[in-house]
Amino acid sequence: MKKLVIVESPAKARTIGRIVGSEYVVKASVGHVRDLPEHSLGIKISDNDTLFEPLYVVANDKKHNVAELKKSAKGCSEIFLASDPDREGEAIAWHLREILKDAKGKSPEKKFHRIQYNEITPAAVRRAFENPRELDQNLIDAQQARRILDRLVGYKVSASLWRQVGRCLSAGRVQSVGLRLLCEREAEIEAFTSTPYWIFGAQLAKRIDPKTPFTVKLRNIDEEKADVLNEELALRVEKALDNGEFSVEEVAVTQKKRRPYAPFITSTLQQSASNALGYAPSVTMSLAQNLYEGVDLGGDGSVGLITYMRTDSFNISQEAIDAARKFIVEKFGEEYSQKTPRAFKNRKAAQGAHEAIRPTDPARTPESLANKLKPQALKLYDLIWRRFIASQMTDSVSDVTTVRISAVTSEEARKETDIHELKLSASSSKIVFPGFTKVSDIAKPSKDKAEKDDDDDTQDSLPPLEKGELLDRLSITSERKETKPPPHYNEASLVKALEANGIGRPSTYASIITTLLTRKYVNRSKRNLIPTDLGKKVNEFLVEKYNDLFNVEFTARMENELDEVEDPDKTLDWQGMLVSFYSNLKTWLENAKPPEADPEIVAATLEKFKEVKEWIPPVKSGRRVFSDENFVKDIDATFHGKETARAASRKKKKKTAEPAATEGSDDSTADVKENAESNERRAVSQNQLNALLSIMARYRNQILNFEDFLKSIGRSDVLEDESLQPPRKSTVRIFELMDKAGPPKGSEKFYSSLREQINHGKRLSDKQRHFLERMFLECSANIEGFSDELCKELEISAEPPPPVDTAKAEALLGGLGHVTAWEEPTKKGKRVFDDADFYNSVATQFAVKQRLSEAQMRVLERMFLNYKEQIPGADKTIATHDIKVQTRKTRKPRGKTANGK
């Protein structure tokens, strides 16, 4: 009878399928097969908050896959669960067992085996099959605890964000701490005040044989560190250097050994790939995943090229060390091989059973894969390969020469400057034995370049110098600088900060950054991560309301507790951990609740809405629909303890959905509790009341004595809020005229969004109004009855365009009228640029108004030069009217005249 092997991905299935025999059927689960439901909490919490039961469901997009796995399991006597060797992999294996253990077939009693490997090679995979084990319940418990923690925080705190900050916002147990780090660094940068400082040096030469001048840097002023922080001292130092006698105080030659860095773990791989290759962590992990799961090498079939890439352990198997040392001896010689294997210290909670990231075969050099891997993947493999091989090579050895120079000031200068002696230094380094640098000289991420330059006194070489030798000063160098704020985080430095603070784990670093970017909480700017205004707003709320929850130390402690749940030598119970956390979470949620609105005012406001007979139609934005009427009805239902329309809709969907798909879980108790809570009369927050009054302002024409009502409830501020006023009459009139004429080409979507805002009874902001006026003027040739008087009537504040050179405009338009073959339109972003259409529009405008803007004239000049081969007498026109605009790159002619013929 066949045996079933289940892995996560099809690529992994193909690689392992080539290794195992024909008696095995290899299938892919395609990631997690069960998870918490998407649209509900999905956790059954006992009445006394001491038991947390996750209510897992099979996602709709996984149901077909699960059915296929069940079908395959029916014909197999043994099932090998071969998911990744970490928490998530162990949880996937457990979920698969729970789903498949009842799959009846020819063999009703299924034997489940958990197999684990760090690399997908024939030897490693066969060894895993020879040594199956039971599922690790500690790992499973740790993953379930982590999943429940993340869901509780995400579900409960995100709801608080929606109510008090804005809709469609999210918070995450770890992502929000990453955002906090970014915002705190941004605040440091914004608050930073730079201060000036000066750095000094000198170019010196030997008096005998002065062929090799060298540069020294100032280190001390009269035995004190040379911190030159004001201009007065800077002038004195410069004077002292200018009048100093330079001599060699000391020459020292020391031997310096440099050790190679440890092989990569997830965090260091992401940092190095970002610094050296410019890869985002998500790109690095995607490429590494492919290298791990297997790459088709032609005759060798699909081969896993690196070990598992989600690891925080520096461990290396003895087999891999032996293979690396064998390669090093054969390639470089015995002297390059480390005599005793190098061991690198793991952090306290590192997963010791894992290995560092390394090539599965050290002899498989990057050069041998040059035609087998795509360029991005090859560069990453090269980085991993060199780092690992270097880690088992000998130290590099250098002779470092350091010279100390004394500059004794003259008697006269000493009186003026009050400086007796200046100390300067220089150094150079010469490699004696390259050691591991023969393969790799990848450094750790360097310090800020400016900072490094200030302290760096190294140079390629120094002339032979002796103690006491007098030197000639060739020149003095001085540079005024300013202190710089701490640098922005980039993806590499944020990963480093997350790891240093114990936030997240190897599997989450990349996803934290991806989530922050996707949510628009952070933007990339020249590889830096900059919090957006939205990100700052969300962080400000979370820090104010949930400071202890999204605290770096607290988050690190939670990660450590999860590690303790996983560790068989610890006794931390995962349910007990959740009990303690949930108790704190409820307190934080209660303290974060917004102030409640006066129930009498809420009741009066809801009563007033009954006067509204005609509601503005719902507005769709993306996948969401915003409806004033439904919002008011939901608040009314909440306030009076009725079922909201949204809750009724959810209940209807649940009833019509396929039953359960939970593989034994019962969600009914949670539904009852949820519905019971939803039918209780609940307070309306002050923010919700503010939203109701904002909506009411849009319907003021239907509300009897609207202003008197606001005064009666003490909310006259609504009348003074500019953004809550109805659209200006002039704005409505502009839209009526432009609806007939049509907006300018390329502005249709923006125009439509402004139009929708007016339809919704909202006033445009000053900035929006300004852009509307610009669009109005741009399509003025098509506006019925356009005139200066009309602009004045519509309160259009745009300044009239400067007078145009009429003769030049006539010459340009007349010449372009001869063009018969216009270039094809081009698209940049969402805008289409069409020369023929532009010419027709501008020619019509000039014929009607006898004026063009400066921008229109510049474009016409460029077009004239571009099409001059088709224009009779073009050279004479260019000379007469001094047309000097550079031509642009020619596009393919489309054979179309200005009239479209």
C-alpha positions, -999 to +999 in steps of 0.1 A: +000+000+000+012+035-008+025+059+018+015+096+018+041+124+023+027+159+028+049+191+025+039+228+023+047+237-013+045+222-047+082+230-053+092+212-022+069+183-032+087+180-066+122+180-050+112+153-024+093+133-049+125+128-069+143+115-038+117+091-023+107+059-040+076+051-061+059+037-030+054+072-018+028+098-029+040+133-023+014+161-020+015+198-010-007+214+017+001+248+002+007+264+036-017+263+065-049+242+059-068+255+089-068+288+107-090+311+128-120+324+108-114+356+089-144+377+100-149+368+136-128+365+168-127+327+164-118+320+200-141+305+226-133+321+259-148+304+291-170+325+313-143+329+339-116+337+313-095+307+322-098+286+290-091+297+254-103+274+227-094+283+191-122+276+167-103+266+135-119+265+101-108+254+067-105+285+045-126+285+014-095+286-009-081+255+009-113+233+008-105+218-026-069+211-015-081+195+018-105+173-002-077+161-024-055+153+006-083+133+022-088+114-010-051+106-012-050+096+025-078+070+020-055+049-001-025+051+022-016+032+053+010+057+066+012+095+064+045+113+068+041+149+079+071+167+064+064+204+070+090+229+079+111+224+111+097+252+132+066+262+152+045+270+121+056+238+104+047+218+135+013+234+137+007+226+100+016+190+107-008+189+136-037+204+117-031+179+089-033+151+113-065+164+129-081+167+094-069+134+080-071+111+110-107+103+103-102+098+065-115+062+061-102+040+033-086+007+027-066+012+059-089+026+086-060+029+111-037+056+099-001+058+112+011+093+113+049+101+114+065+135+118+097+138+099+121+168+101+151+179+080+171+211+077+180+206+041+163+190+011+191+167-001+188+129-007+209+121+024+190+144+047+156+134+035+164+096+037+178+101+072+145+119+082+124+090+070+146+066+089+141+086+121+105+097+123+092+111+155+059+120+173+044+155+170+060+180+194+031+192+216+052+220+231+058+235+197+021+232+188+011+248+220+035+277+215+022+283+180-014+282+192-006+306+220+011+329+195-018+327+171-044+335+199-023+364+213-021+379+178-058+375+172-068+389+205-047+420+200-055+424+163-092+419+167-098+439+200-074+467+195-081+472+158-117+477+167-107+504+192-087+520+164-117+520+140-139+536+166-115+563+177-091+571+149-105+559+116-119+529+097-099+502+080-069+507+104-052+478+121-030+471+151-008+441+156+010+427+186+044+429+169+038+451+139+027+480+161+059+478+182+079+480+149+059+511+140+066+525+174+104+521+169+101+539+136+080+567+150+103+572+180+133+574+157+115+599+135+106+620+165+143+620+176+153+632+141+127+659+140+136+671+175+174+671+168+193+703+169+226+702+151+257+718+166+289+727+148+323+711+152+356+713+135+380+685+124+417+692+117+445+675+100+478+681+082+497+668+052+533+660+062+564+647+045+599+635+055+626+661+053+649+634+037+634+617+007+599+635+009+584+615-020+556+600+000+535+626+018+510+614+043+480+627+062+475+629+099+445+637+120+443+658+151+437+637+183+446+658+213+450+695+223+474+697+253+465+661+264+428+667+261+407+651+234+404+674+204+367+683+206+366+716+187+331+728+192+333+766+187+348+789+161+370+807+186+388+774+195+389+764+159+408+796+150+433+790+178+439+754+167+445+765+131+470+791+142+488+766+165+490+740+136+502+767+113+531+775+137+539+741+150+570+720+147+561+685+137+580+654+148+575+617+151+566+608+187+561+571+183+560+544+157+542+512+166+537+480+145+512+455+157+498+424+143+460+423+140+440+392+134+405+394+120+380+366+125+353+357+099+317+364+107+294+336+117+273+319+090+240+336+083+209+333+104+176+348+092+182+383+106+218+387+094+210+373+060+182+399+056+205+427+068+234+417+045+212+411+015+197+446+021+231+463+025+251+444-001+224+436-027+196+461-020+171+433-015+140+439+007+137+413+035+106+399+018+125+395-015+154+379+004+131+354+021+113+345-012+145+339-030+159+319+000+127+298+001+132+288-036+168+279-030+158+258+000+129+240-016+148+230-047+161+243-080+161+223-112+198+218-122+191+198-153+207+163-151+208+165-113+171+172-112+156+194-085+181+200-057+178+220-024+207+244-025+206+258+010+194+248+045+162+260+061+162+298+060+141+306+091+166+301+119+182+319+148+208+293+154+245+294+144+249+257+148+265+237+119+264+200+115+297+181+117+291+167+083+288+202+068+319+214+086+339+184+073+327+191+037+336+227+040+371+220+053+377+195+026+367+220-001+389+247+015+420+225+016+415+214-020+408+249-033+431+271-012+455+249+007+459+234+042+469+267+057+435+283+049+415+256+068+408+263+104+424+235+125+396+232+149+360+238+138+347+273+147+317+275+171+296+306+172+276+315+203+238+314+200+215+338+218+198+324+249+165+314+232+179+302+199+165+270+184+195+247+189+180+219+168+183+241+137+214+249+117+226+282+104+218+291+067+245+274+046+249+257+012+239+221+012+270+212-007+301+235-001+316+222-033+287+236-054+303+270-060+283+301-073+303+299-105+290+263-112+254+277-109+259+307-131+237+293-159+213+275-136+200+303-114+184+336-122+206+366-114+188+376-082+189+341-068+225+336-078+237+367-060+219+356-028+234+321-031+268+336-036+264+357-004+254+326+016+281+304+001+309+328+007+298+336+042+297+299+052+330+289+035+347+319+051+333+310+086+355+278+085+386+295+072+416+309+092+418+344+104+433+371+082+465+386+096+476+422+090+505+443+101+491+477+114+515+506+116+505+535+138+524+568+140+519+594+167+529+629+157+537+658+180+532+695+169+549+718+194+537+754+189+562+783+186+566+807+216+548+835+198+519+812+187+516+798+222+510+832+237+483+839+211+465+805+212+472+793+247+480+759+231+514+743+238+512+710+219+490+691+195+489+654+190+481+638+157+480+603+143+479+582+112+479+544+105+482+520+076+475+483+073+493+456+052+478+421+048+503+395+058+480+365+054+446+369+037+429+339+055+391+340+050+393+372+030+405+350+001+368+341-002+349+369+014+355+402+029+318+410+037+318+434+066+290+441+091+268+470+082+291+500+085+285+531+107+273+563+092+298+572+066+304+607+078+310+594+113+335+569+101+354+595+080+358+618+111+375+591+131+393+573+104+431+580+100+440+550+079+457+553+045+471+529+020+507+533+031+531+553+053+568+561+046+594+546+069+595+568+100+617+569+131+610+583+166+622+619+170+623+625+132+614+660+122+588+664+095+578+692+070+543+705+071+529+708+035+494+719+044+468+722+071+432+709+066+402+721+086+366+714+080+335+727+097+308+701+102+276+698+120+264+669+142+238+648+125+206+633+138+204+595+142+198+579+108+164+568+096+158+531+099+161+512+067+149+476+063+183+462+074+187+483+105+150+478+115+155+440+114+186+444+135+167+466+160+138+441+162+162+412+168+183+432+194+151+441+213+138+405+212+108+415+191+095+389+166+112+358+154+130+347+122+097+339+105+082+374+112+109+400+105+100+404+068+062+403+073+064+430+100+079+454+074+056+442+046+025+448+068+036+484+077+042+492+041+010+476+029-010+495+056+005+528+044+019+534+079+054+536+064+068+547+031+101+538+015+123+568+007+157+561-008+157+528+010+148+545+043+115+536+062+097+568+070+064+568+090+035+585+071+012+609+088-013+580+091+014+558+107+022+586+132-014+591+140-020+554+146+012+552+167+002+582+188-031+567+196-017+533+205+011+547+227-014+570+245-041+543+250-021+510+250+014+521+261+021+490+282+008+466+255+029+480+227+059+484+249+093+470+236+101+453+269+066+438+273+066+424+237+101+409+242+088+393+274+059+377+256+082+363+230+104+348+257+073+333+273+064+317+240+099+303+239+094+289+274+061+272+263+081+256+235+110+245+257+105+210+271+127+219+300+104+247+311+070+243+327+051+274+314+016+264+306+002+281+274-033+284+288-020+300+319+001+324+299-030+334+279-050+339+312-025+364+325-023+382+292-060+384+287-065+399+322-041+427+313-057+431+278-092+436+293-079+463+316-061+481+287-092+479+265-114+493+293-090+522+300-088+530+263-126+533+258-135+568+245-156+591+267-193+583+265-217+609+250-245+623+271-274+597+265-300+625+264-281+644+237-277+611+217-314+603+221-324+639+209-300+637+180-313+603+168-349+616+172-340+646+150-327+623+122-363+611+118-370+643+099-346+632+071-367+619+042-342+618+014-308+602+021-277+607-001-271+575-020-244+552-006-208+558-018-186+529-028-148+533-021-128+502-031-146+472-016-164+493+011-197+510+008-203+541+030-240+550+037-252+578+060-285+561+064-271+528+075-246+545+099-274+564+116-296+532+118-267+512+133-260+538+160-297+539+167-299+501+170-269+500+192-282+528+215-316+511+218-302+476+222-315+463+189-297+441+164-278+462+139-282+457+101-246+446+099-250+420+126-282+407+109-263+405+076-234+385+093-259+361+109-276+356+075-243+348+059-234+323+086-267+305+082-263+303+044-227+293+045-215+257+046-219+243+081-189+245+103-160+235+080-143+235+114-134+199+116-151+193+150-151+228+164-184+243+176-188+280+171-224+282+183-216+292+219-195+321+206-223+332+183-248+332+212-225+352+234-218+376+206-255+381+198-264+385+234-238+412+238-250+429+206-286+430+218-276+448+250-281+486+251-247+501+247-234+536+253-226+558+223-191+573+224-184+610+220-167+602+187-198+585+174-219+615+184-195+638+166-199+616+135-237+618+138-236+656+140-212+658+111-237+638+090-266+659+102-249+690+089-251+676+054-289+673+058-295+707+074-320+716+047-342+688+059-338+694+096-362+717+112-345+745+132-311+729+127-291+757+142-314+761+172-311+724+178-273+725+179-273+755+202-298+737+225-274+707+230-244+730+233-228+721+200-226+754+182-191+745+172-206+723+144-218+756+128-183+771+129-165+740+114-157+750+079-155+713+067-191+707+078-206+735+058-226+728+027-209+732-007-205+768-018-231+778-044-203+789-068-187+755-065-219+738-074-223+761-104-187+753-116-196+716-116-228+722-135-208+740-162-180+714-163-204+685-164-215+698-198-180+707-210-162+676-196-131+677-174-096+680-189-081+648-203-063+628-176-083+645-148-115+625-151-110+604-120-100+633-098-129+654-111-153+625-104-140+622-068-146+659-062-180+656-078-189+627-056-180+648-025-203+676-036-231+651-043-225+639-007-232+674+006-195+680+016-177+713+011-144+712-008-113+722+011-094+753-001-068+730-018-095+710-036-113+742-047-079+755-061-075+724-082-111+726-094-105+762-105-074+751-124-093+724-142-121+749-150-096+773-166-078+745-184-111+735-202-123+771-205-125+768-243-153+743-239-172+762-212-204+778-223-203+816-219-168+817-205-156+852-197-138+873-171-172+883-157-182+846-153-149+839-134-157+868-111-192+855-106-179+821-097-153+835-073-124+821-092-094+836-076-067+824-101-046+852-114-050+859-152-022+844-172+006+868-183+002+883-218+014+859-245+035+868-276+006+867-300+029+866-331+049+838-318+018+818-308+003+823-343+036+812-359+038+781-338+001+771-343+003+779-380+034+758-385+020+728-366-012+730-387+009+715-416+017+683-396+001+652-411+019+624-392+016+628-355+034+606-330+016+578-311+001+589-278+022+579-247+009+569-213+027+580-181+010+567-150-027+572-155-023+602-179-023+599-217-002+625-237-015+630-273+002+657-294-026+659-320-053+663-293-032+689-275-027+709-306-064+709-315-074+719-280-048+748-278-056+760-313-093+762-304-085+780-271-063+806-289-089+812-316-116+820-290-096+838-263-064+849-280-043+838-250-022+808-239-004+800-207+034+799-204+033+762-200+012+758-232+037+779-251+066+758-239+049+726-250+041+742-284+078+752-289+089+717-281+064+702-305+074+727-332+110+716-330+100+679-328+079+682-360+100+708-379+107+683-408+070+685-417+067+723-413+076+745-443+100+774-434+105+759-400+142+771-397+132+807-404+104+806-378+128+792-352+153+820-359+127+848-360+110+838-327+141+825-309+127+790-303+154+772-282+135+744-264+152+710-267+134+684-287+123+652-269+128+616-280+108+609-311+079+584-308+067+563-337+045+583-361+010+570-364+000+587-397-027+608-382-034+644-391-044+670-366-080+666-378-078+629-371-076+619-408 
